[in-house]
Amino acid sequence: MKVFLIGAGQVGSTILEALHSEHELTVLDTEQSRLQAAADRYDVATVEGDGTSSRDLARAGVGGADLVLACTSRDEVNLVAGMFARREAPSATTVIRTSNVEYVELWRGGQLDVDFVVCSELETAHAISRIIGVPAARKTDVFAEGQVQIVEFAVEEGASADIAGLPLRDAKVPADSKVAAIIGRARTTLPGGDDVISAGDRIVVIGSPRAALQWSALLAPGGGAVRDVVIFGAGRVGSQIARVLLGQGIGLRMIEVSRERARRVAEAFPKARVYHASGLEPEFLERERIGHAQAGIFAMRDDAKNQYAATLAKVHGIPFTIAIASETVSEAAYELARIDVSVNPRRVTAEEIVRFALDPRTKQVAMLEGNRYEVLDVTTRESSRYIGTAFRDMPVHGALIGAIVRNGSAIFPHGDDVLQVGDRVIVFTEAANVPWVVESL
């Protein structure tokens, strides 16, 4: 597939990393330094130019593209670039990135001349709502219309002895689930019966939504469902998170330093309690019993403030913290500060955009561990070498099938089950193996 990418910033770079080995890519950006970095790292064509210039787009060859992705950091540039690309390449699929959910609403109403709009705010809110829904999760995604859940857990001291410290063949693994990977300090393992889950590991589980909750209870005993959340920051991202969580019936408090914004948010969300405060004053945290919340979400624009506020909130008793990481380097800083989960809006946006370049048989993709691993939803074809093969006889080769969808229903296969033509396979693999895995299925 010929992919034309407008914007080589953080989102564009993540998309490049995911797509460069399988597609013919052309990258357009106004900054030569970004283009040089992309050319040095990947085998891609680069053109210095402006996405809002139809002349620059035509000169760069957008007319020959099968897929156009406009993902700069400026909404207006992406919108204009997408519409120009539609004119130059009418047969191409055009996808634009936005940080404003209002553009999504315009697109849904047929008022934007592009094929798809991916909103950073909305993707971030959904990512956080999925994490809130599975206590102890560090990242989670749903596949197969919600029938299959992919969850990454951190294994802490205090995890149930039914799971931790035992060979997997002896562990009481919840039904309808499978451990796809054990990510240890030294290496990642696609586990067998002899492998052991230990404190300090991270694990990736593929299972039913019910099994995901059972895993959460085993790894964080006493956690329970999250029903009381505090959001620090009521800007666009914080407000969108609030809208999604309130829609799930979660009790919500919001803290916003701007008086005017706090007033607007209070009017928009009458079911939430909104405070005009910085959230950094110990007296305020004590007086309003903020530390009694089950989870804190830190959605301020400044990563340093998010980190400090999350650390202070933990001191005052909030047991579970999720912080927005606007910069990639902040994710490592948050981890060192023992913030439980970081969510990078650029990363979750790139993950959603990447799916438009997938093989037609691949319905969905999730990226894990900084794109080192992927979970794919791939439909098998008649020529697959594994059709008719029992799961116990399938070679591993760095990939593990955690679930299949057959006739619309999810199945969590055992050794005697046999792969059939037309099965949708939910498979965990290293990112480098993705082309081989898709081809083999």
ZAROFI-792014 format. One record per residue (C-alpha): y negated, z negated, x; residue in three letters. Coordinates in steps of 0.001 Angstrom, whole numbers. Layout:
REM ZAROFI-792014
y, z, x, lofi
Y, Z, X, ALA
...
END
This chain:
REM ZAROFI-792014
y, z, x, lofi
0, 0, 0, MET
-3526, 808, 1206, LYS
-5612, -2351, 820, VAL
-9404, -2318, 1210, PHE
-10750, -5808, 1935, LEU
-14466, -6586, 1601, ILE
-15343, -9783, 3458, GLY
-13645, -11201, 6565, ALA
-14664, -14852, 6151, GLY
-12285, -17737, 5452, GLN
-10807, -16229, 2283, VAL
-10598, -12775, 3818, GLY
-8954, -14109, 6987, SER
-6297, -15919, 4945, THR
-5608, -12749, 2979, ILE
-5356, -10762, 6221, LEU
-2845, -13208, 7629, GLU
-669, -12883, 4544, ALA
-831, -9086, 4129, LEU
-1311, -7457, 7539, HIS
2384, -6941, 8319, SER
3256, -5217, 5045, GLU
220, -3116, 4169, HIS
-2287, -686, 5619, GLU
-5532, -2643, 5672, LEU
-9183, -1702, 6102, THR
-11707, -4524, 6437, VAL
-15422, -4153, 5695, LEU
-17918, -6848, 6705, ASP
-21564, -7080, 7761, THR
-20790, -9268, 10788, GLU
-19314, -7530, 13828, GLN
-17997, -10824, 15255, SER
-15744, -11341, 12227, ARG
-14499, -7783, 12409, LEU
-13746, -8102, 16114, GLN
-11771, -11292, 15505, ALA
-9741, -9524, 12794, ALA
-9097, -6476, 14993, ALA
-8061, -8626, 17949, ASP
-5538, -10574, 15886, ARG
-4180, -7975, 13457, TYR
-3409, -4277, 13410, ASP
-6122, -3382, 10887, VAL
-8991, -907, 10668, ALA
-12459, -2495, 10664, THR
-15788, -1078, 9515, VAL
-19196, -2720, 9811, GLU
-20982, -2211, 6540, GLY
-22385, -3678, 3335, ASP
-20175, -4046, 269, GLY
-23199, -3494, -1992, THR
-23788, -33, -479, SER
-21839, 2750, -2147, SER
-22553, 4859, 935, ARG
-20982, 2274, 3262, ASP
-17962, 1911, 967, LEU
-17417, 5670, 839, ALA
-17857, 5987, 4616, ARG
-15253, 3247, 5155, ALA
-12703, 5124, 3020, GLY
-12555, 2990, -117, VAL
-11749, 6132, -2124, GLY
-8245, 6215, -665, GLY
-7389, 2596, -1481, ALA
-4659, 1426, -3836, ASP
-6089, -2111, -4015, LEU
-9668, -3279, -3434, VAL
-10313, -6995, -2813, LEU
-13947, -8157, -2775, ALA
-13913, -11709, -1419, CYS
-17158, -12475, 387, THR
-18819, -15864, -141, SER
-21489, -14312, -2396, ARG
-20611, -13674, -6033, ASP
-23204, -10960, -6541, GLU
-21991, -8988, -3515, VAL
-18419, -9122, -4797, ASN
-19461, -8045, -8288, LEU
-21515, -5055, -7099, VAL
-18886, -4093, -4518, ALA
-16165, -4222, -7151, GLY
-18065, -1983, -9544, MET
-18937, 524, -6791, PHE
-15293, 536, -5690, ALA
-14201, 1326, -9254, ARG
-16436, 4391, -9147, ARG
-15262, 5546, -5706, GLU
-11568, 4725, -6266, ALA
-10916, 4897, -10038, PRO
-7132, 4677, -9638, SER
-7251, 1541, -7453, ALA
-6827, -2004, -8746, THR
-10057, -3928, -8148, THR
-10109, -7713, -7741, VAL
-13215, -9802, -7079, ILE
-13643, -13410, -6049, ARG
-16240, -15653, -7693, THR
-17248, -19291, -7490, SER
-18652, -19296, -11018, ASN
-16380, -19597, -14046, VAL
-19024, -17820, -16167, GLU
-18072, -14529, -14498, TYR
-14470, -15103, -15570, VAL
-15656, -15522, -19149, GLU
-17698, -12302, -18925, LEU
-14681, -10453, -17534, TRP
-12409, -11780, -20290, ARG
-14965, -10515, -22775, GLY
-14765, -7029, -21275, GLY
-18292, -7158, -19838, GLN
-17393, -6703, -16146, LEU
-16080, -3373, -14914, ASP
-13357, -4725, -12609, VAL
-9634, -5250, -13120, ASP
-9367, -8944, -12251, PHE
-11638, -11887, -11441, VAL
-10370, -14866, -9434, VAL
-12525, -17994, -9674, CYS
-12496, -20561, -6859, SER
-13636, -23351, -9197, GLU
-10911, -22655, -11731, LEU
-8119, -22261, -9164, GLU
-9185, -25509, -7475, THR
-9268, -27395, -10773, ALA
-5792, -26182, -11720, HIS
-4430, -27048, -8271, ALA
-5770, -30602, -8578, ILE
-4544, -31005, -12155, SER
-1021, -30077, -11054, ARG
-1150, -32683, -8281, ILE
-2430, -35353, -10680, ILE
444, -34491, -13016, GLY
3057, -35338, -10367, VAL
2222, -38676, -8702, PRO
3105, -38646, -4971, ALA
2806, -34833, -4753, ALA
809, -33399, -1875, ARG
894, -29850, -3223, LYS
2521, -28392, -6292, THR
2741, -25090, -8111, ASP
4600, -23793, -11148, VAL
6742, -20675, -11406, PHE
8609, -18876, -14161, ALA
6091, -19668, -16900, GLU
6231, -23388, -16067, GLY
10024, -23739, -16038, GLN
10232, -24177, -12255, VAL
8044, -26466, -10165, GLN
7511, -26338, -6406, ILE
6402, -29698, -4976, VAL
5600, -30847, -1468, GLU
5995, -34609, -1038, PHE
5153, -36936, 1846, ALA
7939, -39465, 2373, VAL
6410, -42906, 2947, GLU
7894, -46269, 3779, GLU
9140, -47776, 534, GLY
10761, -44606, -783, ALA
13931, -45292, -2769, SER
17094, -45943, -750, ALA
18824, -43581, -3190, ASP
17079, -40747, -1330, ILE
15671, -41863, 2012, ALA
17882, -42606, 4993, GLY
21032, -41019, 3542, LEU
22739, -37691, 4266, PRO
21728, -35386, 1428, LEU
25335, -35071, 249, ARG
25305, -38823, -444, ASP
21763, -39048, -1823, ALA
21138, -39318, -5560, LYS
19201, -36072, -5829, VAL
17745, -35526, -9324, PRO
19592, -32922, -11377, ALA
18131, -29429, -11584, ASP
16483, -29662, -8180, SER
17068, -28744, -4573, LYS
15440, -29778, -1289, VAL
14204, -26480, 119, ALA
12866, -27854, 3394, ALA
12456, -31046, 5411, ILE
9281, -30824, 7490, ILE
9630, -33352, 10293, GLY
7343, -34213, 13195, ARG
9179, -31884, 15569, ALA
10652, -29134, 13399, ARG
11280, -27791, 9912, THR
14838, -27729, 8572, THR
16387, -25820, 5700, LEU
18669, -28755, 4955, PRO
22391, -29018, 4493, GLY
24551, -31934, 3405, GLY
24319, -33708, 6778, ASP
20525, -33736, 6942, ASP
18602, -36939, 6229, VAL
15189, -37487, 4617, ILE
13256, -40111, 6599, SER
9910, -41868, 6308, ALA
7250, -39713, 7922, GLY
8852, -36447, 6781, ASP
7426, -34053, 4257, ARG
9814, -32313, 1920, ILE
9584, -29252, -306, VAL
11472, -29554, -3592, VAL
12247, -26758, -6061, ILE
13272, -27986, -9487, GLY
12498, -28414, -13144, SER
9253, -30195, -14142, PRO
11368, -33168, -15253, ARG
13103, -33291, -11870, ALA
9721, -33163, -10122, ALA
8659, -36332, -11943, LEU
11972, -37995, -11042, GLN
11430, -37134, -7385, TRP
7935, -38595, -7611, SER
9328, -41871, -9003, ALA
11897, -42038, -6185, LEU
9390, -41360, -3423, LEU
6578, -43510, -4841, ALA
8236, -46252, -6919, PRO
5916, -47806, -9470, GLY
3408, -44969, -9315, GLY
3633, -43995, -12975, GLY
1621, -41324, -14746, ALA
-2037, -41020, -13729, VAL
-4300, -41721, -16694, ARG
-7471, -43121, -15076, ASP
-9366, -40893, -12626, VAL
-12775, -41095, -10941, VAL
-14493, -37897, -9774, ILE
-17156, -38230, -7068, PHE
-19522, -35271, -7442, GLY
-20377, -33453, -10672, ALA
-21336, -30053, -9319, GLY
-19571, -26861, -10311, ARG
-16235, -27818, -8784, VAL
-16321, -31416, -10023, GLY
-17325, -30314, -13508, SER
-14535, -27758, -13721, GLN
-12004, -30356, -12575, ILE
-13353, -32700, -15259, ALA
-13001, -30034, -17942, ARG
-9340, -29411, -17044, VAL
-8401, -33099, -16759, LEU
-10120, -34051, -20001, LEU
-8178, -31266, -21673, GLY
-5008, -33047, -20523, GLN
-6098, -36307, -22128, GLY
-6821, -38122, -18853, ILE
-9404, -40899, -18875, GLY
-12312, -39926, -16661, LEU
-15301, -41439, -14897, ARG
-17757, -39315, -12910, MET
-20232, -40319, -10214, ILE
-23197, -38043, -9437, GLU
-26201, -38719, -7171, VAL
-28520, -36242, -8938, SER
-30096, -37790, -12027, ARG
-30618, -34450, -13761, GLU
-27083, -33233, -13061, ARG
-25631, -36560, -14200, ALA
-27547, -36228, -17472, ARG
-26301, -32671, -18061, ARG
-22707, -33610, -17296, VAL
-22865, -36629, -19605, ALA
-24005, -34328, -22410, GLU
-21324, -31733, -21612, ALA
-18466, -34270, -21415, PHE
-19074, -37011, -23993, PRO
-15526, -38376, -23465, LYS
-16247, -39084, -19793, ALA
-18281, -42006, -18490, ARG
-20928, -40682, -16090, VAL
-22758, -42799, -13485, TYR
-25978, -41843, -11732, HIS
-25100, -43185, -8271, ALA
-24048, -42038, -4804, SER
-20686, -43768, -5032, GLY
-21185, -45113, -1513, LEU
-22601, -48553, -2379, GLU
-19984, -51335, -2194, PRO
-21868, -53319, -4836, GLU
-21650, -50437, -7302, PHE
-17945, -49905, -6605, LEU
-17244, -53600, -7183, GLU
-19451, -53954, -10257, ARG
-18000, -50917, -12027, GLU
-14428, -51721, -10915, ARG
-14037, -48245, -9453, ILE
-11180, -49465, -7289, GLY
-9079, -50042, -10427, HIS
-8790, -46274, -11013, ALA
-5394, -44743, -10300, GLN
-6854, -41770, -8449, ALA
-10137, -40657, -6910, GLY
-11178, -37015, -6568, ILE
-13940, -36312, -4044, PHE
-15700, -33061, -4922, ALA
-19070, -33357, -3216, MET
-20392, -30378, -1263, ARG
-20430, -32250, 2060, ASP
-16963, -32752, 3571, ASP
-18185, -35664, 5691, ALA
-19406, -37469, 2555, LYS
-16102, -36764, 839, ASN
-14220, -38275, 3758, GLN
-16397, -41389, 3929, TYR
-16401, -41891, 157, ALA
-12618, -41507, -22, ALA
-12100, -44004, 2797, THR
-14474, -46480, 1155, LEU
-12745, -46017, -2203, ALA
-9383, -46807, -608, LYS
-10864, -49978, 877, VAL
-11893, -50979, -2644, HIS
-8449, -50339, -4087, GLY
-8060, -46718, -5230, ILE
-4458, -45941, -4231, PRO
-4485, -42134, -4394, PHE
-7257, -39891, -3056, THR
-7780, -36126, -3290, ILE
-10674, -34550, -1370, ALA
-12128, -31054, -1475, ILE
-12160, -29498, 2005, ALA
-14820, -26806, 2156, SER
-14052, -26184, 5838, GLU
-10587, -25638, 7258, THR
-11117, -28174, 10055, VAL
-11750, -30865, 7441, SER
-8123, -30720, 6318, GLU
-6973, -32133, 9667, ALA
-9794, -34689, 9651, ALA
-8822, -35847, 6159, TYR
-5217, -36267, 7234, GLU
-6252, -38432, 10193, LEU
-8409, -40477, 7805, ALA
-5308, -41000, 5622, ARG
-6732, -39200, 2613, ILE
-3659, -38410, 552, ASP
-4337, -34782, -402, VAL
-6861, -32177, 673, SER
-7531, -29064, -1395, VAL
-9306, -26115, 200, ASN
-10856, -23910, -2511, PRO
-10878, -20906, -195, ARG
-7178, -21298, 521, ARG
-6117, -21614, -3130, VAL
-8343, -18640, -4006, THR
-6785, -16509, -1265, ALA
-3323, -17492, -2477, GLU
-4135, -16238, -5966, GLU
-5664, -12994, -4654, ILE
-2693, -12223, -2399, VAL
-357, -11835, -5377, ARG
-2087, -8576, -6341, PHE
-701, -6959, -3179, ALA
2870, -8096, -3719, LEU
5872, -5840, -4148, ASP
6052, -4968, -7899, PRO
9271, -7006, -8074, ARG
7419, -10083, -6787, THR
5678, -11878, -9632, LYS
4198, -14850, -7787, GLN
3733, -16436, -4369, VAL
2796, -19923, -3146, ALA
1783, -20679, 438, MET
2661, -23922, 2205, LEU
1829, -25577, 5525, GLU
-1134, -23393, 6400, GLY
700, -20219, 5319, ASN
3678, -20893, 7620, ARG
6007, -20892, 4606, TYR
6016, -19126, 1262, GLU
7756, -19509, -2078, VAL
8342, -16205, -3854, LEU
9418, -15127, -7337, ASP
11350, -11883, -6704, VAL
13426, -9869, -9177, THR
16720, -8631, -7749, THR
17621, -4945, -7840, ARG
20952, -3184, -8174, GLU
21032, -2249, -4484, SER
20690, -5864, -3286, SER
23425, -6784, -828, ARG
23796, -10183, -2524, TYR
24575, -9047, -6082, ILE
27918, -10529, -7073, GLY
27847, -13049, -4221, THR
28416, -16739, -4935, ALA
25543, -18924, -3747, PHE
27799, -20924, -1420, ARG
28630, -17690, 431, ASP
25081, -16481, 954, MET
23822, -16578, 4543, PRO
20782, -18781, 5114, VAL
18768, -16730, 7652, HIS
15682, -18900, 7192, GLY
15532, -18637, 3391, ALA
16788, -20752, 505, LEU
17109, -19861, -3184, ILE
16097, -22880, -5243, GLY
16223, -21426, -8743, ALA
16813, -18228, -10693, ILE
15435, -17075, -14038, VAL
17976, -15193, -16171, ARG
17251, -13939, -19696, ASN
14036, -15938, -19695, GLY
15625, -19292, -18839, SER
15558, -21156, -15523, ALA
18878, -21941, -13824, ILE
19236, -24239, -10835, PHE
22318, -22703, -9231, PRO
25361, -24427, -7745, HIS
27805, -23030, -5234, GLY
29981, -21226, -7794, ASP
27087, -19424, -9488, ASP
26797, -15690, -8780, VAL
23617, -13635, -8354, LEU
23170, -10837, -10901, GLN
21024, -7715, -11159, VAL
17687, -8522, -12761, GLY
17711, -12216, -11834, ASP
14326, -13568, -10858, ARG
14909, -15506, -7654, VAL
12652, -18425, -6624, ILE
13102, -18443, -2858, VAL
11623, -20551, -34, PHE
11209, -18854, 3349, THR
9159, -18732, 6503, GLU
6158, -16443, 6042, ALA
7333, -14252, 8925, ALA
10573, -13545, 7025, ASN
8938, -12474, 3762, VAL
9318, -8680, 4257, PRO
13018, -9076, 5148, TRP
13689, -11459, 2248, VAL
12023, -9210, -337, VAL
13808, -6132, 1010, GLU
17220, -7853, 972, SER
16835, -8843, -2683, LEU
END
